[in-house]
Amino acid sequence: MALNSTYDARLVQQETALGAGVQILLLALLGTAIGMGPAGWLSGLAFAIATWAVLSRALHRSRLRSFGPANRVTLGRATLVGGVTALVADSFQDSPPVSLLVGLTAVALILDGVDGKVARRTGTSTPLGARFDMEVDAFLILVLSVYVATQLGPWVLLIGSMRYVFVAAARAWPWLNTPLPPSTARKTVAALQGVLLLLAGAQLLPHAANFAVAALALALLVWSFGRDVLWLWRTSRVLRVPAEKVRELVAG
């Protein structure tokens, strides 16, 4: 057990420290290229520190014997998301090149389809890897919604915040924590969020078209979450009836 703990501690230090180092390097490159202001630097550094701390703790608790190639791809995506976060924060003070933000986001979205394939092909799929991937996706959508909201209005923030509202609601209503069945529709809608927000924020289309694209993203997300919440509610009612019957039998 001691050897395993020592190995895990060394793994956490090496993998997460490398990720934090690459994140700082990316911020330095962005800062040199565009003269990034304090808001961008602080946001990027805060993201790097938070990612390092949360991932280190998760790795230590999971006792993984290897970080795995898929998690390295996800860590690379997280680094790009940190860069996007810095650029979006900087946009409130200056106007960073839209092409740079679009480029970083596009690569992060493309890699979103890579880490899962790598995990399956190498047999290294883990609950930690799936959660890490999901959290990176969710944060990228949140950051993009903040950026697009500055152009189209605060209603776009509903897209980025919906997943976090769902998590908060699950604390009040535990039945929302019931595992959902696999769904191609859910995965498709989730993947489309980043693409549609990127398209709306790229400033390639007229304002009305950008509004329609963002509205489509929100409509799809509301449909997907509504569908899942309805399934969870119905499932909770089905499970509640046998439990009530058991209590009646015990009381009788």
N, C-alpha and C positions, 0 to 999 in steps of 0.2 A: 504493500500500500504506500509506503514511503517513497519507493522508487517511482510509482505511478504519479504521486502528487508532485514530485520534483520535476518529472517530465512535463506534466501539465503546466506547471508554473513557468518553465522555460518556453514552452510553446506559446503560452499567452503573451509573454513578454516579446518574443520575436515577431510573431505574426501581427499583433496589434500595433506594436511599435513601428513596424515597417509601414503599415497602413497609415499611421499618423504622420510618419516622416514623408511619405509620398504626397499626402494631402497638403502639408506645409510647402513642399516643393511646388506643387501645382499653384497654390496661392501666390507664391513668390513669382512664378512665371506670369500669372495673370496680372499681378501688381506691376511688374516691369512692363508688360505689354500695353496696359491701358491706364496705368497710374491710378490704381484702385484706392478709394478713400477709406477712412476709418470704419465706416459701417460695413463695407465688404470684408475687410480684414477681420474685424471682430466676429462677424457672423460665420465666416469660414473657419476661424480658429475655434469658435465655440462648437461648431459642428464636428471638427476633428477631435476635440477633447471628449465630447459626449459620445461619439462613436467608439473611441478608444476605451473609455470607461465602461460603457454598457457591454461592448463585445468582450472585453477582458473578463468581466464578471460572468457573462453567459458561458464563455469557454471554460472558466474555472468550475462552474457549477455542473456543466454537462459532462466533464471528464472525457472529452474526445481524445482519442489516441493520435489523431492526425487532423490538422486543420482542413485539409482536403482541397483539391483543385477547384471544385465548384465554389467553395467559400472564398477562394482567392479571386475568382471572377466577380463575385458579389462585392467583395471588398474594393475591387477596382471600380465597380459601378458606384459604390458609396463615395469614393474619392471624387468621381466626376460630379455626383450630386452635391458634394461639398463645394465644388467650384461653381456650380449653378446657383447654389444658395448665396455665395459671396457676390456673384454678379447681380442677382435679383436685389439683394440688400443695397448694393452700390447704386442700383438704378434709381433709388429714391433721392440720391444726391447728385449723381452725374448721369450720363447716358452711355453705358458701355455698349460696344458694338453688338447689335442684335445677332449678327452672323456668328459671333463667338458663343453667345448663349445658346443659339440654335444648334451649333455644332456639338457642344458638350452634351446637350440634352439628347440629341439624336443618337450619339454613340452610346449613352447610358441606356436608352430605350432599346437599341439593337442588342446590347449585351444582356438585356433582360431575358431574351430567349436563348441565351447561350448557357448560363449557369445551370439551369434545370437539365438541359441535355447532357452537359458534362457530368452532373451528379448521377444521372441514370446510366450513362455509358461506363462510368468508372465504379459504379456500385457504392457511391459515397453519399447517398441521400440520407439526411438526418433531420429530425424535427428542428434542430437549431438552424440548419441551413435554410429550411423552408421559412422559418420565422424571420431570419435575417433578410432574406430576399423580399419578403412581404413588407417589412418595415422600411426598407430602402425604397421600394416602389411607392409606398404610401407617403413617405416624406417628399419624394420628388413631385408627386401630384400636388401636395400641399404647397410647395414652393412655386410650382408653375401656376397654381390658381391665384396665389398672391400677385404674381407678375401680371397675369391676364386681368386681374381685378383692377389694376391701376389704369387699364385701358377701357374696360367695359363696365366696371361698377362692382361694388362689394358683393353682389349676389353670386359672383363666380366663386367666392370663398366657400360656398356650400359644397362645392365639388371636393376641395381639399380637406375640408373638416368633417365630412360625413362619416368616414371610417373611424375617426377619433371620437365622434359623438356616439357611434355604435358601441365602441369599447367602453365608454363611460356609462352608457345605458345598461350594459351587461353587468356592471357592478350593482346596479339597483334591481335588475331583473335577471337573476341567474339563469333562467331558461334560455336566454340569448347566447349562453356559452355552450349550448349543445352543438357537437360537431356537425357540420353541414355535409351532405353528400357531395361527391365531386360533380362539377357542372362546367361544361364547355362554355355555356352562355356566360356564366360568371367570370370565367377567365378571359373571355373575349372582351367583355365590357371593361374589365379592369385594364386590359392591355390598350384598349382604345382611348382611355382617359388621357394618358400621356401624349399620345399621337394627336388627339383633337386639341388639347390645350396648347401643344407646341405649334400646331397649325394656326390657332387663333392668336397666339402671341408673336408669331413670326412677322406679322405686319405685311404679309404678301397679298392679302385679300382686302376688299373694301370693308369698312367698319360694319356694315350690315351683315356681310357674310361671316366675319369673325364672330359677331354676336350670335348668329345662327349656329355656328360650329360649337361654340361654348354651350349654348342652350341644348344642343343635341347631346353633348357629353353629360350635362346635368340630368337630362331626361333619361338617358340610358342608365345612369347610376341610380337614380331614384327607383326605376323599374327593377333593377337588379337587387338593391337592398330591400325594397318592398316585397319582392318575391321570396327572398330568404327569410325575412322577418315573419312573413305569413306562414311559411313552412315550419319555422321554429315554434311559433305560437300553436299551430295545430298539433305538432309533435308533443309539446308540453301538455296539452289537454289530454291527448291519448295516454300519455304516461301517468298523468295525475289520477285518472279514473281507477286503474288497478291499485295504486297506492292507497286511495281512499277506501277501496273494498277490503284491502288487507287490514287497515285500521279498524274497520267495522267488525271483521271477523275476530280480531284480537279482543276488541271491547266486548263482543258478544260472548 
